[in-house]
């Protein structure tokens, strides 16, 4: 495998993004791109259509909460369940060229193990073993929140004792020491030891110094950066988190992993809960705000499937029916994967030509958000 930076499109104070070429055997994968996740596959299995979901790269995220992390380390049944989870999705993703998996503790789960160094070591060791047993060639090392020097110590020990392709994860929630970790990654990359780095997503509004550190130190490095668990949309304007993050930092983007909605047996405001991605403005908007045209557009993505059309035209029936609502939410997630994946192909063309500014100008919501988040009043203005 060889990874090479294709183009860096950077104007200081305005925008920063890049494109990569990932050469795997005789195939070349280009970034930025959206990957297929277990969350989207789970949604596909919940809807009445056989439309295929395809991606050159697939990503499996298995989160463990504070109860599950101890069960994973101490109970045979839980470990076996996680192993079967990884194996099952790896099999379903077998047509992807590269498949990553990650067993990542939540923040509350990290608090459970961080007081005891032996628990941290045990968890890392068992997460590696689960991935190996599930048949993964690439092994992901989770972020365990033990500080810079201890993290590097753990990474270094693993690097020396495992021959697998490795992906080390970091968290952007604390910028202190992040540069030291990133420099360590660069050193490993320069000696040909790693090709990928993982980043656990954090809102750009809350973690800007961290992203600035990552960009400054990795923008010209031949390392593909995976941003995992990216939020579906930025709450203020419903701007797609994946399509925003493309212009913040990262090369490979994986959507956040959430369970399909299951609520109380009471009337739901389906018009607000059901949201669809719009390529023209990169927003993920409630169906009640998008007008009637959204149904026609969505049905086209599903090859005019009559079952999909009927479910969408009668979405109000899901007010008191959690099963119908679950199907509708799954349709929206699968539709978003298909359309968002294609939109990344378009944006990549602009980046390759150093015409990122033109792309941003075409997307009003993205343009406005980047102006605000970077603290500038006159960053990009539509061409006259």
Secondary structure, 3 states (H helix, E strand, C coil): CEEEEEEEEEECCCEEEEEEEEEECCEEEEECEECEEHHHHHHHCCCCCCCCCCCCEEEEEEEECHHHHHHHHHCHHHHHHHHHHHHHHHHHCCCCCEEEEEEEECHHHHHHHCCCHHHHHHHHHHHHHHHHHCCCCEEEECCCCCCHHHHHHHHHHHHHHCCCEEEEEEECCCCCCHHHHHHHHHHHHHCCCCCEEEEECCCCCCCHHHHHHHHHHHCCCCCEEEEEEECCEECCCCEEHHHHHCCCCCCEEEECCCCCCCCCCCCCCHHHHCEEEECCCCEEEEHHHHCCHHHHHHHHHCCCCHHHHHHHHCHHHHHHCHHHHHHHHHHHHHHHHHHHHHHHHHHHHHHHCCCHHHHHHHCHHHHHHHHHHCCCCCCCCCCC
